[in-house]
């Protein structure tokens, strides 16, 4: 078998479960997981192969579960600040219904044009993509040839998929990432990526 397959890296990207307060634009607001969210995440990793490393967003809805999983399986855990969710500015903590009442049509305009129709005060999409890509490249360098679980956010998972699959930034919000869904990627030493599964519970 060619040498380039000898050190395949396997990455599983796990989105956090439901936070307290339900579905809303959280961004970098640090809400904890709800009881249902905890159960969603334990269900998602049940029977999964053992990883060699866990890397997590520092935000509570990701990191608290990553710590519990790390302790349960005696796996090393590293927090990666570059995997924090995109900042949503004045939308943070608001539901779509609340935003629609206050800013009619703005959410739809954002979904059609996430580059040019950012929420007021939001992190620029280009800056967000660059920081996630920087963290992802560092992860690949540090854990080459290992199986790694990344516990992160929908935006971070979309950003990673956009980077490795050459998806234009304007199209990345068309990717649905479910609570506690797992996306699986494989890559060889030449960084040729293969999307194995997406959104599996």
N, C-alpha and C positions, 0 to 999 in steps of 0.2 A: 504494500500500500504506500502511496506517495507520502513523503515526510510531512507535507503541509497538513495532513489530517492527524498527525501524531499528537498534537496538543490542541485539540478542539476545545473552545471555551463555550460553556452552556450558560445562558443567562435567562433567569425567570423573573419577570417584572410583575410584581403583585401590587395592585391598587389597594389602598386602605378600604376598610368596610365603612358602613354608614356611621357618620359622626352624630353626636348629640345635636338635636335640632333639625335633623333630616336634610333633604336636598336643598342646597343653596350655594351661591358663589362664595366660597370661603377664601380662596387665595392663601394668604399667609396668616390668616386668623387661626389661632391655635386651639381649636375645639378638640375635645377627646372623643374617642369612639363611644357609641352607644352600646348597650348590652347586646343588641342585635348585630352591631358592627363587629364586636368581638367574636360572636358565634360565626358570622360570615367568614371571618379570616381563619379561624380554626378549621372550619369545614373546607376551606379552599386548600389548605396545606395537608389535610389528612391523607396519609398514604403516599405522599410525595417522596421522591428519592432524597436522600440526604445531601444537602449542599455542603460545600466546604467553607463558605463565607456568606455572611449577611451584610448588606449595605443598605442603610435606611436614610430617608429624609429625616431631618432633626425635628420636624413638627410632630406633635403628640399623637395625632391620629395614625401616624405610621410608626413612630419610634417606640411607643409603649408596647405595641404588639411585637415589634422586632426584638425588643429586650426580653419579652416573655418567651418567644420562640427560641432565642439564643440560649436562655437559661434552661429550657426544657431539653434541648438537644446538645448542649455544651458546644455551641458553634460560636466562632468569633464574630463580633458585630462591630461595624464602623459606621458612624454617622457621617453623611456627606451633605454639607450645607448647600452645595450646588444643586441638590435634588429637592430643595424646597419648592412648593408649588409657585406658579406664576403669580405675581401680585396683581390683584384685580381692582386696586384703587378704591373709589367710592362704592363699588359694587360689593365689597367684602361683607359677608354676613347677611346678604339680602337674597331672598328667593326671586325666581324669575317673575312670579306674579306681582311681587312688590315693585320690582324694577319696571314692569310693564305699566303699572299704575302711575309711577312717578316719571318715567321716561318712555312714553309710548313709542314702540317700534325700534328702540335702541338695541335691544338684545338681538332681534332679527338682523339688523344692520351689521352688528358685530359678527354674527355667525356667517353672514355672507362675505364680510370683508374684515377678518380678524387682524389684519395688518393696519389698515387705514381707519378703522372704526373702534379704536380701543376705548374702554371705559375711562372716564376722567381720572387721572392720577395713576393709571395702570402701568405696570412695567412694560416697556417696549418689547414687542414680540421678538425682535432681532436680538436684543440683549438677553432675554430669557433663553432663547435657543442656543446662544453662544455659551451661556454658563452651564446649561445642561450638557451640551456637547463636550465642554471642557471636563466636567466631572465624569462623563462616560468614557472619554479617552483615557483619563487617569485610571479608572476602574479596569479597563482592558489591559493597560500596561501592568498594573499591580497584580491582577489575578489571572494572568494568561494561563490557559490550559486548565482552569478550575471550573467548578459548577457554583454559580453565584446567584443568590436570591436578592433582588432589589425591591425594597418596600417603599413605594412612592405614590405619586398622585396621577390623576388622569392626564394633566397637562405635561408632566414629566415623561410619562410613557408615550404620549403623542409626539413629543419632541424627539425622543430616542428613535421612534419608528420613522419620523420624518427624515432624520439624519441618515439612518442606515438603509432606508428604502428609496431615498431621493424623492420624497414627497414634498411638493412646494409648501412653504409655510401657510399660504392662503388656503390650502386644502386640509390642513391637519385637524381642524375641528370637525371634519366629516368622519373621523375615526371615533367610534363609540367605545368607551372604556368603562365597563361595569364595576360597581363596588365589589371588591374582593375577586375581580377577574384576574387571570394570569395570562401573560403573554410570554411565549417562549422563543428565544433566539439562539441560534448556533453560529459560531464564526470560526474560521480556521486562522492560521497564523498570518495569512495575507489579508485578514479582515474582510473576507467575503462572507456576507451575512445571509442566513437562511431563516425566514420566519416560519417556525414550526407550528405554532398555534397562537391564537389570539382570543382573549376574552373567555377562556374556559374557566368554569367555576371551580 
